[in-house]
Amino acid sequence: MQPTSDPRVLLNETSPVPVTSEATRAPLAFHRKLPGYSPTPLTSVPGLANRLGIGAVYVKDESSRLGLPAFKMLGGSWASYRSIIERTGIDPEGWETIEDLALQLEPHLPLTLATATDGNHGRAVARFAKLLGLKSRIWVPKGTVAPRIEAIEAEGAIVRITNGTYDDAVAEAGLAADANTLVVSDTSWPGYEIVPRWVIDGYSTMMFELEDQLASMGLPEPTVIAAPMGVGALAAALTMRYGNHIPRPVIIGGEPTNSACVLAALEAGEVVTVPGPHDTSMAGLSCGTASPIAFPFLAAGLDAAIAFDDEWAEEGMRLLAAEGIVSGESGAATLGTLLSLADRRADLRDTLNLGPDDVALVIVTEGATDPKNYERIVGRLPETVAAV
């Protein structure tokens, strides 16, 4: 049965302005030194284009990134690395392998990396800590499913379950900072802006890969990009990278109905908190407050913000599975964003570049991090369950 609920749509009433990007390929050069690095696949999927009624759909599949089932290792590792360099003063040019870097860190131990997470960011920070022989402490919100907690613990992290929302977990993790503990958060707060900006910068690796892949495959650039919005870090990275493109693609941010913190901030003209609980199967987007460091880029660069019910992401999971692509609930949110518009708001097709000649970029940001829920939605366990 196809979804029937209507999305909540907020169009940018002013023309989005170009967003200045200072991104370099430094994060990409760093990521290439990490074990298991390779560009994630970019695939043209005609079946999804037919379903959406547009010219083409490119899927950038982040369900396996640097050995983890999500894109978060890009931002988590780069921000952790930059934090470590700043704290220890070691030479950023003095290593070629992760083993070299670990050796340079030995005189500066003990060091612990700490953060809050709905799952993927925390696991990424814990994995990077494990690679370097560091400790990690990860806070998660109440209700985080066991497979996500177990996956973080498998990286050697100590996991703390807060009695509240993701925002509460962020607050608790922020208090962990001390002489031996570096907090590597992907959201910001007053006085804590540099590290979350490094997280955003780390996501530029995905954009540079995409640019190179389109060129090598001889494909036209996308005319519309769906951006998943939790606290807004990846969406900010997309607006920064594509805000100055000519022609500029339409950028649409999507988030769950009951945790639509970016949409609420855009309506208010400032960051506001959406009260919890933020119950949604899109756990990676279950955030009540947009990142203040990301919000200016979203306000300037988004063409629209869309809030939609879980059923749209779940339909996206089934459609992706039919194309041989394993996606979790948050991973399918980008496709869910476009589906909710194509099916329920056909009046916005021209405005949002969803016509028969348009090309959409869909980023599958995670694999099946909750196998039981994946089986409930798709009807079978993911083939990659052993890697989750």
N, C-alpha and C positions, 0 to 999 in steps of 0.2 A: 504494500500500500504506500503510495507516494505521500509525502508530507503535505499538510494543508494549512498550517499556521502562517499568518502573515508576518513578515519581518518588520521591524521598526527601522525606519530609514531617516537619516539626517543628511541632507545635502549641504555642502559647503556653499553658503549664500554668496560668498565672494570668490572670484577666480583664485584657485590655489596659486601661490607665488612660488617662484623658483627658490629652492633651498640650497644654500651654498654647502658643498661637500668638500671636505679636506681629506677625504679618504686616500690612502696610499696602499700599495701592495705589501706593506710591511706585515700585516696580519697573515696574508697568504704565504709569504716567505717563511714566517714562523710556523704555520700549520704544516707546511711541507716537511718540516723537520720532525714532526711527531710520528710515532709508529703507526703504520696502517693508513697514512694519508693517501687519498686519491679523490679526484672530483666526483661528486655524486651525480647520478645519471640525469640527463635531460632528455625527455621523450615527447614526441608529438603523438597525441592520443585522439585519433579521429572519432572514436566512439563517444568520448566526452564532449567533443565539439558538436556532434550531432544532437546529443542530449540537451545541450545548452542553446542550440540554434545559432552558433557562431562559426566563424571560418576555421579556427584552429585552436587547440588547447595544448600548451606545453606543460608537462609535469616535471618539476624539479623535485626528485625523490630523496628526501633527507631521512628516510627510515633506517639508514645505516650510515653513520657518520663517525669516522675515527673510532670504530669499534663499539659505538653506542647507538641505541635506536632513536636518535633525535639530533636535530641541528645544534642543540645547546652547547655542545663541546666547543664550537667555534668561539662563542662569546665568553664562555666560562674559562676556557684555557688561556685565551689572550688576556683577559682581565686579571686572572690569577698570576700569570707570568709578569705582566706589567707591575702588579702590586708587589711581587717578590723582588723584582729588580729595584724598585723604588725603596723598599725596606732594607735590602741587604747591600745595595751598591755594587753588586757583581757586574762584570763586563757583559753587556748584552751581545757583543760580537765575539765573545770568547768561548763559544760552544757550537758544536755541529750536530750532536745527537742528544737525546734526552738523558742518556747516561752521563755525558759530559756535564750537562747542566746540574744533574743531581750531585755529582762530585764537587762542583763549585759551591753548592749549597751546604755541604756537610759542616763547615765551620760555623754556620749560622743557625744550626739546629739547637733546640727544637722550634719548629714552626707548625702552626695549625691553620688550615683554611676553614672558614665558617661561612655559612649562608643559609637563607630560607628558600624553600622550593615547594612547588606542587608535584615535583618528581624529577623532571629532566635536567633542569639547571643544577640542582643539588647533586645529582648523580655525576654530571659533567665535572663539577668542581672537585668532588670526591675522587673521581678517576684521575684527574690531573695531580691531585695530592699524592695518590698512590704511586703514580709514575715517578714522582720525585722523592718518594720515601718520607712524605710529610703526613701528619695527622689531619683529620677532617671532622668537623661537627656540623650536622645538617638539621635544621628545624623544618618540620612539615606541619601543615594545618590538621586539625582534627578531621577525621573522616578519610584521610589519605588511604587508598587501598593497599592491602598487604603486599602485592607483588611490587609496587613501586618502592615501598619501604625496604623490602628485602633486597631489591636491586641496588639501592644506595648502600645498604649495610654490606653487600657483597664487595663493594669497593673499599672496605675497611673503615667506613665512616661510623661515627657514633650518631645515631638519629634520635632527635628529641621531638616528641609529638606535643604540639601546643594545644591548649584547650580553647581553640578559637579558629579564626579564619587565616587565610594566607597573610593578610595584613598584620595579624597578631604574631605570626611566625617571623615576619620581617622585623618587627619591633624587638622580639626576643633575640634574634640572631644579631641584630645591630649592637646589642649590649655586650656581646662576647669579645669585642675588640680590645686587645691589650698588647703588651710588648711582644708577645709570642703568637698572637692570633690576628690573622688578616681576614677581614670580612669582605667577601667578594659577592656583592649583591647585584642583581640585574635591574633593581629599581632604586630610585634615589630618594633622599629627604634632605631638608636644610642642613648644610654643612657636609653632606656626603654626595658629591656629584661626579667626582673624577672617575671612580671605579665603574659606575654604571655606564658612563660614556665609553670606557674601554670595552665593555660588553657589546655596546652598539657597534663600535669600530670592528670588533672581531667578526661580526656577521658580514662584513664587506667581502670576506673570502667567497661567500656564496655568490655575491653579485659579480665579482671578477670571473669566477668560474662560468657563470651564465653568459657573460659577455663573450668569453673565449669560445664557449660551446656553440653559441648562435653563429659566430663568425665561421667556425670550422665546419658547421653543418649547412651553411648557406641559408639560414632561416631568417625571416624578418623579425624585427624586435616586437615584443608584445605591445598591444595598444591598450590593454587593461590588465592590471595586477591586483590580485586579491591578497590583502595583508592581514594575517591573524593578529589580534590585539589582546594581549593579556595586560601587562603593565605598559606595553607599547614599544619595547626595545626593537624588535625585528621590524615592526611597522615604521619606526623612525629611521632605521637603516635603509629601508626601501625608499622612503621619501627623500632621504639625503642623496641616495645614489641616482634616482631617476627624476628628481625634481628639475634638473637642468637639461634633460634630454630633449632634443628637437627631432621629430615631434615628441611631445611629452605624453607618456601613457596616463590614462586615468587610473588613479590608485584608490581602491575601496577597502576600508578597514572593516573587519567582521569580528564579532564577539558574542558570547552567550547573552541571552535576554536578561537573566537575573544577576549578571555581573558586568553590565555594560558601562564600565567606568570611564572609558574614553569618550563614548557618546555623551555621557552625562557631563563630562568636563567640557566638551565642545559646546554643549547647550549653555552651560554656565559661564563659559569664557575663562575658566580657571579650573585647576585640579580640585575635584570634590571626591568624597568617599561615598560609594554605594553601600548601604548597610547590608550585612550578611543576614542569614547564611547565603552563600553563593553556590547553591546546589546545581551542578551541571555535570554531565558526563565528559564535557570538554575541560578536564581537570587542569590542564596547562594554561587555560585562559580564565580560570576561576579567581579573579583578582578584583578587589573592591576599590582600589585607588590607582590611577594612572601614575606612571613615573614622572615627576616634575621635570627631569632633564629631557625626557622624550616628548613631553606634551607640546612644546613650541614647534617642533618639527611636524607633529601630527596636525596641529591647528593650521600650519602653513601649507602642508603638502597633501593632505587627504582631500579627495573630491567628494567622498561620502563616507559615513559610518553606518554600519548595519548591525542591528542586534536581532538574533534569531534563536529559535528554540533548538533543543538537542536533536530533534528528529531530522533536521536538515544536515547536520554533520553525520548522523548515522546513515542517511541516504547516500551521502558522499562516500562513506566507507564501503557500502555495498557496491556502488558504481566503480570505485577504484579496484575493489577485489575482483570484479568481473573483468577488469583489464589487466589482472595479474599484479596489482600494486597493493601491498599490505600497508594500511594506514590505521593509526589509532584515532580516537575521537577528536583530539585537538589537531592532529595532522590533517584530518579531512575538513577542518573548519573553513579553509580557503575555498574548497569546492562547495561546501555548504553555503557560503556567502553568495556565490554566483548562482547556485541553484535556487535559493530563496528569491533572488531578484528575477531570474528568468521565468520562474513558475508563477510568482505572485505579484510582481511589479513590472509587467511588460511595458508599462507606460514610461519606464525609465531606461529602456534599452538604448535609445539614441544618446541620451545624456551621459550614460555610463559606459559607452563603447561596447555594447553587447549585441551588435548587429552581425549580419551574415558575413561581412568582410573583416571582422575584428579578430584579433589574436589574444588569447588570455593566457597569463602565467598563473599556474596553480602550484604552490609550494606545499608539498606533503611534509610537514615539519616533524612528524614522529611516526614510528611503527606502532605495533600493537603492544603497548606497555601494560595493558590490563587484559590478558588473554581470555579470561572468562567473559568479560564484557564484549570482547571482540566476537567470541563464539555466539553470544546471545544475539548480537546485531547482524552479523554476517551469515551465521548458520554453520560455521566450522571454525576450528582453531586455526590460527595463522601458521603457515609452514615455518616461519622464522621464530616460533615460540621459544625454542631452545636458546636463542640469542638474547632474549628479553631479560 
